[in-house]
């Protein structure tokens, strides 16, 4: 079974631009969560989507948004990029219909903001 | 959110057992204990999880204290590939399933 895929793997943008990252979950998984990883803050939860609805949201500004499509694929968008948005963005998928669920992470998208 | 406390780093020799501790004194009755690890330049990967009883799988064992205020991840024979940051995480039940709260984790070094 194919794992979680994220595109692109690397991205360089300049301040003020916007960016869209894509995540394809494992087949059959209906939940997609997004995380930001930086050396200073570690891994932080951004948001989770399940059946095209945002279920949970972390403590990030409104510049960070996401959506999920009917095939469970998800995108996250960051508008008006700041230098501090440089990070590894990880997505994770799971079934989310069990009492407790394992999340499967993708390799991440490395975003550099200049 | 319930918090966990882990040592910043640990060292092990190859082919020896490793015991990675985690304290979680504020754990709630419905919190599962999850362990994930992150190898260099990769996304985190699931290792093991448990609620009250000790658990074993092909990767590791999880020993949970009787009062559930602490747990230990056991790698029976460390290999160089086990060098990673190990995260002990509480939750993953009900509404918090999609939201893992990662701490700093323990960076495990394995010496040949």
Interface residues (C-beta under 8 A of the other chain):
Chain A: X4 X31 X33 X35 X42 X43 X44 X45 X48 X50 X55 X56 X58 X90 X92 X94 X96 X99 X100 X101 X102 X103 X104 X105 X106 X107 X108
Chain B: X32 X34 X36 X42 X43 X44 X45 X46 X49 X51 X87 X92 X93 X94 X95 X96 X97 X98 X99 X100 X101 X102 X103 X104 X105
